């Protein structure tokens, strides 16, 4: 339940802040046309690839689509945000 | 110069028809010639909100199918000079009209020298929506400060822009100042920040709207109520006048006084 933690962190008691946060999140997904199912599939694939090179903390892994200011500052653009804690490197055969 | 303005929202029940009636009537009160077009075929309501339900002979589908001339179907509102209603058909559905036919209808209305043609769009994003926006020059999106309505408004803004109706403006309907003050309702700034479009007006949640709709008299004519004032401001902004948005939360003292006064009436 990453989403719930996401709201709790802010600790805003006013319900309008909950509404705003939920809306912002759902609109980011609506606008890029990305369902939580697709995001879950993406997460699984990313774990698979990275696990070839390093051991990661899958419990703490956080992948979200959020917004950021566009380069030319004309508005916001969606970004894929990933926070992947590394536990250790794997020995990779470089041959 | 005549302009076709579509009033849309995505979500149902946020006040498209009420807003259409008030904007149309408000524009007529400023001396403009206005055609109100009910594009909600099958769920006709603009007639009853306007109090013109007993005067319908022909409807929009009759005009499109050539059963009557456009002038025969336009109901003249005797109370407000220059205001006309083109009612929707009640016994047909959205498929009875195509976007091309709606475009042609808008052109014919422009030839009748209307200054403004206001189209009341049905809820949803399907055929009825596509028909309603087909002939429009600009769009006004209605929302309320609720997550569902704002989400749908965002979707509608995207669809409007994809159809070439760029820069739609927003009417925030049913704002409750007391709830905004408590932090239990999104404010004007919250909603505009999320939707990132220009605000055309804010209408407070006001009992006068219910009373006006009961009587079939648009609230814009009500000099006493805040909602009436809000609609008159919207009408001025549509005509290019620069009127500041009423910030109810900032001058809540005055608002409360007037609101209480109104409630006593």
HADDOCK unambig.tbl for C-alpha pairs under 7 A between the chains (distance, minus, plus):
assign (segid A and resid 14 and name CA) (segid B and resid 183 and name CA) 5.07 0.50 0.50
assign (segid A and resid 14 and name CA) (segid B and resid 184 and name CA) 5.86 0.50 0.50
assign (segid A and resid 15 and name CA) (segid B and resid 183 and name CA) 6.51 0.50 0.50
assign (segid A and resid 15 and name CA) (segid B and resid 184 and name CA) 4.99 0.50 0.50
assign (segid A and resid 16 and name CA) (segid B and resid 183 and name CA) 5.68 0.50 0.50
assign (segid A and resid 16 and name CA) (segid B and resid 184 and name CA) 4.89 0.50 0.50
assign (segid A and resid 16 and name CA) (segid B and resid 185 and name CA) 5.03 0.50 0.50
assign (segid A and resid 16 and name CA) (segid B and resid 186 and name CA) 5.20 0.50 0.50
assign (segid A and resid 19 and name CA) (segid B and resid 147 and name CA) 6.29 0.50 0.50
assign (segid A and resid 23 and name CA) (segid B and resid 147 and name CA) 6.16 0.50 0.50
assign (segid A and resid 23 and name CA) (segid B and resid 151 and name CA) 6.93 0.50 0.50
assign (segid A and resid 24 and name CA) (segid B and resid 194 and name CA) 6.76 0.50 0.50
assign (segid A and resid 27 and name CA) (segid B and resid 151 and name CA) 6.73 0.50 0.50
